Structure formats: structure tokens, C-alpha cells
């Protein structure tokens, strides 16, 4: 598990700050979303990852009016937000 508490991009992160998110954090973001899908739909984690597909190249803020910390970043396609 990466050190998620230390990942903080602040308000209105720049493109450079988004690209500074390392692979471990990207995996943790992706895994967190897959786990939430698996629980919500009562399916296996493998099935959830198959629904989710590959992560996007650059993270984005979920809530643009909140700080850019681990819990407000997403790396999955925006159209999957409600899955």
C-alpha cells in the first residue's frame, strides 16, 4: 500500500503536478475504484477490474472544489463514475 496520506496536490493542481503521481499511487487509485465496484455489484474483484478497464494516463479531480488528495483523485474513465 503506498503512502497515500502524503499524496497532496493542493487546490487547482497544474498539469505537472498531475503527472508527478507515481505508478504505485495510480495502482492504489485504480484498485480502490475496482474494490468499490466489486462490493457495490457483489461481483469478484477480477470482474470489477474487467468492467473498469485500464487506468487513464493522468489522474483527475473528482470534486474540482476540493483539495487534490488521494481520496479526491480518480484514474478511471469519467463515464464509469457511477458504476
N, C-alpha and C positions, 0 to 999 in steps of 0.2 A: 504494500500500500504506500503510495507516495505521500510525501509530507504535505497534505492538502491544506493544512492550516496556514502555511506560509505563502500559498499562491494568492496574490492580491494584485490586481491590475489597476485598481482605483476607479474613479469616475471617468467616463468617456475615454476608454483606452485607445491608444494610437494603433495603427496597423503593425508597427514594430513591436509593441507590447503583446499583441495577439500572437505574432509569430514566435515570441520568446517562450510560449508554453511548450514544455518539453513532451516527449513521447510518453513518459510514464504518467503524466497528468492527463494527456489526451486519452490514454487507455482507461484511466480511472473514471473520467467523464463518460466515456462510451459504455463501460461496464456498469456504471451506476444507472444509466438510462435503460440498458438491457435488463438489469435486475428488476427495475420498477415495472417494465413491460411484462416480464415473466410473472411477477406477483399479481399485477392487475388482471392479467388474462388467464392466470392459472395454467401457464404453459412452462415447458422446460426453458432453461437458460439458452440452450442451443437454438430452440425455436425463436426465442426473443432476439437473439443475435441475427438470425436469418431475416427476420422482419426488419430489423434495424439497418442491416447492411453495413457497408464500410463507413468509417467516420469521414467527416469533411476535413479538408486540409487545414482550415483555420477555425478556431473556436469563435463563438459569438455570444453576446449577452442575451440572456433570456428576458430579463426586465431591464430595458435601457435606462430606467430611472433609479437603478440600484447599483451598488458598487460591483466591480468586476472581480468577485472572489470565486472560488471553486464552485460554490453552490448556486451561482448565478451565471455560469457558463454552460454552453451546450456545444457539442461537436457533431450531432446528428442533423440530418436534413430537417429544416423547419416544418415541413408538412407532416413530420412524424411526432410533433409536439404532443398531440392529443392521443397517441396510441397508448 
